């Protein structure tokens, strides 16, 4: 093992496995060109070069000094000279902008029914910026992938030599205030109005900020007029953002508005499996399915859960099984069922299965009503303190033996049908979270 590899191994022990796998493991040490006072590493692309330079270069320099006793200059670059020149140009063009996260790529964005339209829209504008849809406005809840999708476009376009500016509204506002105080507004306008692509996160925070709305309006007009691409994200549709000027609202709707919904179960399972592959975490299908059912909608939780499981497993020297997983994640599951009632459960099941609550409690014998009734009875028995006679009375059944028979049927289905078990688990978690 050469000195460069030794240093990378040392760094591996000091950062998270996720960070190492994302960035550091892609570095190659040039043993021929490196000297005792100059270490040269090659990265696969400009994004990784920029990220490592900003976050890890000082640490690498320190580790070389510890290993060798010498002051070593560390260079992170691309092997190809032409690519290196392009990288330098990109870095110079975006020195005043926020760095994009190089791990946000289209390739590792899991596409499902809940985000397919938004994905297609952003992918399309990344291939023809400023031409197809402008602006693109993505909205949805926290942790559903809006920022990932936006920055995936930014990374692709930046790698193609475009000048990309990414900022949250808060960063845009702070930048604005600083330049107003310093009387350097021409520099602020040069930065935001001369770029090729502008990415602004959390646009809802422009709400009720008149001064910054005025500035953003003129920035928007300048970029749009010059055919530059604008991508925006928010937690809600432009029409539902209160305190937003009508002219801004209308402009946000000029191009394409796309929403991202919470992922369906199949997409969550696919995301978990992909994250496991990236982070080299081995989980059985049973555990993957369990995690998918206990995550409500925030996909961002997945990586944290996997890191937590892996860390606990490594520190405690135990394999990750289902019981271990439940124990580690018990604080996140919020399994407090004290306030749950049979009525609450029945209403949620009815909504989920698209029938009326009154039908579940009726004498109806159609297949979908019987199915919903059985599911409701099973979950009520699992999540409440209700006795079988109480359940029989609530659901209008003959007596407790009918309830017992129903529960037995559901248990048999759970044992035989893994998909059914996963759906029941997900529904139970959804109900538990309402308590």
N, C-alpha and C positions, 0 to 999 in steps of 0.2 A: 504493500500500500504506500503510495507517494504522499508527500507532505500536504498536498492539496486535498486529497481524499481524507487524510487524518483530520484536517481542520473541519471539513464538512461533517465528519462523524461526530466531532466535538460539538459542533453547532446543533446537530440533530438532538443531542441530549439536553439542550438548553431552550429549545422552542417546541411548540406543539407538533404533533405528528401531522396534523392537517396542514400547517404552514410549511413544514418540511416537504411534504408530498406535492404541495401546490407549486412551490418555487425552487427550493434549494436542490432537490434531487435532479432537477433538469440541468444543473451546472456541470460543465466539463472542464477539468483542470488541464492546462497546456503545459505538460512537463518539459517539452523541448524549448519553448520560448521563455518560460518562467525562470527567474534567477533567485539568488538568495535574498535579494531586496525588492523583487518585483514578482507578484503572483498574478497570473492571467487566467481568468475563467471565461468560458463561452456559455452564453445562454441561447435558447432556441429561437427567441423572437424579441422584438423591441420592447414589448410589454413587460416581459420578465426582467430584461435589463434594467428598465426604469424602476420597477418595483424593488428589486434587490439593492440597487444603488441607494435608494432612499431609506430602506428599512434595515438592511443587514450589512452594508459595507463596513461600517465602523466596528461592528461585532467581529466580522471576519478579520479585519486588520488587527484587532486585539488578540484574537486566537492565534494568529500567525506569530505575533510577538511573544506570546506565552510559550508556544511550541518551539520557536527557533532562537528566541532571545534577541532577535533583530527587529528593527523598524522596517516593516514590509509594506510597499505600496500595492494595493489590491485593485486590479482592473477587471470590471465586468463588461463584456462587450459581445458583439456578434462576430463570428468567424469570417464571414464574407465582407470584404471591404465596401462593396456598394451598399449592402444592407446597413453597415455601420454608419456610412455617410448619411443615409436616409434617417437612421435612428437619431443621429445628432441633430438633424434638421427638425424632426418631430419634437425632440426634447426642447430645443431652443424656442420653437413656436409656442409651446405650452408651459413654459416655465412658471407663469403666473397662475396657471389653472390648477384645480384639484386633480389629483391623480385618479385615473380609472383603476378599478380592481381587475388585474389581468386574468383572474380566475373566472370572471363573468364572461362566458362565451356562449354562442348559440349551440355549440356541440354538447355542452353539459346542462342545457336547459331542458327539463323534461316536459314534453308537450302532451297535453291531454285535452279532453273536451272542454275543460274549464278555462283554458288559456290559448286554445288553438288559433282563434281569430286574431288576438293581440300579437301572438308570435308571428303569424303570417304577415301582418301589417308592418311590424318593425323590421322583419327580415327583408321585406320588399323595399323599404326606404333605405336600408343599409346598402342595397345593391344599386339603387338609383336615387341618391340623396338629393332633396330639393325638387324632385320631378314628380314622383308618384303621389304621395300624400304629404301635405305640409300645412300645419303641424300634425304630428301624431300625438294624441292625448290618451294616455293609459291610466285607468283608474281601478281601484280595488282595495281590499283590506290590507292590514299589516302582514308582511311576511309571505306574500303570495308570488313574488318574483318580479315586481314592477321594475325595481332597480337593476336586477340581474338582466332583464330583457333590454332595458335602456342602455346599460353599459356594454352589453354584448355588441350592440350596434356601434357604440362609441369605439370599442376596441378594434372592431373590424375596419372601421373607417380611418381610425388613427394609424393602424398598420398599413393602410393604403396611402398614407402620406397626408391625410386631411388634418387640418387644425381643429381639434375637438376640445370644447370647453364643457366640463361637467361641474355642476354645483348644486347644492341644495338651496332652497329659497333663503334659509338662514345665512348661508355663506355669501349669497348674492347681496343680501341686505347689509351684512357686516362690511363687505367690500365697498358697497355704495357709501355707507356712513364714513368709512375711513378716507375715501377719496374726496368726499365733500369737505371733511375737516381739514384735509391737507391741500385743498383747492387744486386737486389734480384730476378733475372729472374727465378731462380729455383722455387720460390713460385708462380710466375705467371703461369709457366708451370704445376705445381702441381694442381693449381686450374682448369685450362681449359682442361688439358689432362687426368685428373683422374676422371672426372665426368662420370655419366652413360648416361646423355642426355645433349647435347649442343644446345641451341636455340639462334640464332643470327638474330636480326632484322635489316632491312635496309642495306643489304649486298652491295648495289650499292655504298655506301660511301667508300668502299675499293678502288674504282677507283683512279688510278694514285698515290697510296700510296705504293711505292715499299717495304719499310721496313716492314710495317705491313702485306702486302700481303705474304711476305716470312714467317713471324711468323704464320700467319693464315694457310698457306699451311701445315706447319709441325704439327700444332695442328689438322688440318683436317685428315692428314695421320695417326697420332697417335690414334685418336678416331676411325676412320674407320677400322684401322688394329686390334683394340681391340674389334670390334663388337659393339661399342657404337653408339647410335642414334644421328643423326645431322638433325636439321630442320632449314631452312634458309628462310628469306623473302626478297623481293626486289620489286622495282616499275616496273621492266621490266624483260624480259627473259634474262638468262645468256648471250646468244649470242649478245644481244643488249646493254650490259653494257660496255661502252668504258673504256679504260685504265685498263682493267683487264687481268692479265697474262693468257696465253693460257692454262697452266696446271690447273689453278684454274677453269677457265671456263669449261673445260672438266670434271673436278671432280664434279662440281655443277650439271652436266647433267648425272652423273653416275646412280643416283637412279631414282627419279621421279620428273618431272617438271609439276606443275599444276598451272593454272591461275585462278584468281577470277575476274569475270566481274561485271560491275555495275548491281545491282539487277533489275529484271523486276518489273513492277508495282505491280503484285500480291504479290511478296516477300516483297516489301517495305511496303505494307499494313499490311502484317502479322507481320513484324518487329515492326511497330508502335503499333499494338494491343498488342503484347507481352510486349513491353516497358511500355505501359499504365498499363498493369496488374501488372508488377513488381513494378512500381513507384506509383501505386494507383491513376492514373490520369484518370478521366472519360471523354471520348470524343465520340461524336456521329459518326456514320459511315460517315456522310457527311464531318465532319472535318477531320477524319482519311484519307479519300480519297483525300481531298484537300491538306493536308500536304504531302501525297505520291506524288502528282503531282508536287509540288514545290521544292522537294528535287531532285537534279540532280542525284548524284551517291554516295555522301558521307554519308554513313549510320551513321557515328559518329555524324552528325548534329541532328539526331532524338532526342537523349536524351537531348541535349541542348535546342531544340525547346520545348519539353515537359516540361522541368524544367522552361523555361521562361514563358510559358503559365500558368503553375500552380502558379508560383510566382506572376505574374501580377493579376491572378484571386483572390488569397488570399489577396494581399495587397489592391486591389481596390474593393474587396467584390462584384464581379460580376461573373455570370456564364459564362462558356466558350462556346460561340456560334460561328458560321462561321464568322460573321462580326467582332467580337472581335478578332478572330484568325488572320484574314487578317490584321487588324490594328496593332496587336502586332508584326507580322512578316513582315511588309511592308519594313523594311530596308534590310531584307534578300532576298526579292524577286527580287530586282533590276529590277523593271518594267519600264525600260526606253526604249521606242520603237522608239525613234526619228530616229535612223539610219536604221530601218527596211525598206526593199523594197519588192514589190510584187515578184520580182525575187528571193530574198533570201528565202522568205517564200515558194514559189513553189518548190525550189530546196530541201529544208529540208523536206517538205511533201513527195516529190517524193522519196527521199532516205529512209525515214521512211516506206513508203508503197511499196518500192521495184519496182518502175516503173520509166520511164524516164520523166524528166521535160517537154520535148517536147510533150509527150503523154497527159499530163494534159491540155496543151494549144491547143491540136488538136481537131478534130471533132469526135474523137473516142467515140463509144457508149457502149463499153463493161462495165460490171458492176464495175470492179475495177477502170477503168479510170474515170467513172462518179463519183464514190465515192470520189476518190482523188481530182477531180476537185471541187466538192462541199465543201470538207473540206478546200481546198486551198482558195476558194472564201470567205468562212466564216471567216477564220483566217485573211486574208488580210483586210477584212472589220473591224474586231475587233482590229487589231494591227497597222494599218496604217491610214493615213488621206485620203486615196484614196476615191473618190466619186464613186457612182454606175456606171455612164457612163464610168469612167476611168477603173473600174473593167471589165465592159462589153467589152471594147476595148482590154484590155490586154489578157483576156481569150477567145477572139474571139466569144463572144456571141452577140445575136441580138441587145439587148438594155438593159437599166437599169431594165426593168420589169422582164427580165430573171434572173438577179442578185437577185432581191428582192424575186422572187419565190424560188430560191436556198437557200437563207438565211433562209427563212421561213421553208423550209423542214428540215434544220439542227437544227433549234431551236426546232422544234417539236420532233425530235429524241432525243435531249438533255433532254427535259422534260420527255420523256417516258422511256428512256433507261439510267440507271445510269452508266453502264459500258462504254457506248459510251461517256457520259459526262466526265467521268474520263479520258478516252483516249484523248479526245479533250483538256482537261485542261492540261494534261501532255505534249502534243505536243506543245501547246501554250507557256508553260513555257520553254520548250526546245528552241523554236524559240526566245523567249524573251531574254534568256541568251546569245544568239549569237549577240545581238545588241550592 
